[in-house]
Amino acid sequence: MNSIKEDRLEQHTINFSNRLTEEYVKSFAFKVAEILKSMTTGRHSPVSVTGDESKIKSFAKALGYEERYIRALAESSAGDPNTMNLRHQLEAAIADFEKSTGIKWPVR
């Protein structure tokens, strides 16, 4: 009998209390990309985010606007007024995230 092979769900853990190192930022960028892939494809990917509440909120806000912007681009064009409005909201959320955490937003 053949065994069933399942894709293993990797939990993405982000801790905003960690010291900022090059390795941490590289790992953070990878995790954000994986989380966004999951969000935009509907694939489940467990995520754990810990640390300062204001950093977590700014991260969640930027991530949410990033997903909305990606979806808007897929459904219309960058010149669409609603898409442009989402882009401006995303830029504001990114600026807040970068100011709050000291980490450059890895998606551009």
C-alpha positions as CSV (number, residue, x, y, z in Angstrom):
1,M,0.0,0.0,0.0
2,N,1.3,3.5,-0.9
3,S,1.5,6.0,1.8
4,I,-0.1,9.4,1.4
5,K,2.3,12.3,1.0
6,E,1.1,15.5,2.5
7,D,2.6,18.9,2.1
8,R,3.8,19.9,5.5
9,L,2.5,23.3,6.7
10,E,5.4,25.3,8.0
11,Q,4.5,27.7,10.8
12,H,5.9,31.2,10.2
13,T,7.0,32.8,13.4
14,I,7.8,36.5,13.6
15,N,9.0,38.0,16.8
16,F,9.4,41.8,16.8
17,S,11.2,41.6,20.1
18,N,14.3,40.0,18.4
19,R,17.4,42.0,17.8
20,L,17.6,43.3,14.3
21,T,20.4,41.5,12.5
22,E,21.0,40.8,8.8
23,E,19.9,37.2,9.3
24,Y,16.7,38.3,11.1
25,V,15.8,40.8,8.3
26,K,16.5,38.2,5.6
27,S,14.4,35.6,7.4
28,F,11.6,38.2,7.9
29,A,11.6,39.0,4.2
30,F,11.2,35.3,3.3
31,K,8.4,34.8,5.8
32,V,6.5,37.9,4.5
33,A,6.7,36.6,1.0
34,E,5.5,33.2,2.1
35,I,2.6,34.7,4.1
36,L,1.5,36.8,1.2
37,K,1.6,33.8,-1.2
38,S,-0.6,32.0,1.2
39,M,-3.0,34.9,1.6
40,T,-3.4,35.5,-2.2
41,T,-3.7,31.8,-3.1
42,G,-6.0,30.7,-0.3
43,R,-3.5,28.1,0.9
44,H,-3.4,27.8,4.7
45,S,-0.2,28.8,6.4
46,P,0.0,29.1,10.2
47,V,1.5,32.3,11.4
48,S,2.6,33.4,14.9
49,V,3.5,37.1,15.5
50,T,4.8,38.2,18.9
51,G,6.4,41.4,20.3
52,D,5.3,44.9,20.9
53,E,1.6,45.5,20.2
54,S,2.2,48.6,18.1
55,K,4.7,46.7,15.9
56,I,2.3,43.8,15.4
57,K,-0.6,46.1,14.5
58,S,1.5,48.0,12.0
59,F,2.7,44.7,10.5
60,A,-0.9,43.4,10.2
61,K,-2.0,46.6,8.6
62,A,0.8,46.7,6.0
63,L,0.3,43.0,5.3
64,G,-3.5,43.5,4.8
65,Y,-3.1,46.4,2.5
66,E,-0.4,44.5,0.5
67,E,-2.8,41.7,0.0
68,R,-5.7,44.1,-1.1
69,Y,-3.3,45.8,-3.5
70,I,-2.1,42.6,-5.1
71,R,-5.7,41.4,-5.5
72,A,-6.8,44.8,-7.0
73,L,-3.9,44.6,-9.5
74,A,-5.0,41.2,-10.5
75,E,-8.6,42.3,-11.1
76,S,-8.0,45.7,-12.7
77,S,-5.1,47.9,-13.6
78,A,-2.6,50.1,-11.7
79,G,-4.3,53.2,-13.2
80,D,-7.7,52.3,-11.8
81,P,-8.8,54.9,-9.2
82,N,-9.6,52.3,-6.6
83,T,-6.3,50.5,-7.2
84,M,-4.5,53.8,-6.9
85,N,-6.3,54.6,-3.7
86,L,-5.2,51.2,-2.3
87,R,-1.6,51.9,-3.3
88,H,-1.7,55.2,-1.3
89,Q,-3.1,53.4,1.7
90,L,-0.5,50.7,1.3
91,E,2.3,53.3,1.1
92,A,1.0,54.9,4.3
93,A,0.8,51.5,6.1
94,I,4.4,50.7,5.0
95,A,5.7,54.0,6.2
96,D,4.0,53.4,9.6
97,F,5.5,49.8,9.8
98,E,9.0,51.0,8.9
99,K,8.8,53.8,11.5
100,S,7.5,51.5,14.2
101,T,9.9,48.6,13.6
102,G,13.0,50.0,12.0
103,I,12.7,47.3,9.3
104,K,12.3,48.1,5.6
105,W,9.2,46.6,4.1
106,P,10.5,43.7,2.0
107,V,7.9,43.8,-0.7
108,R,8.4,46.4,-3.5
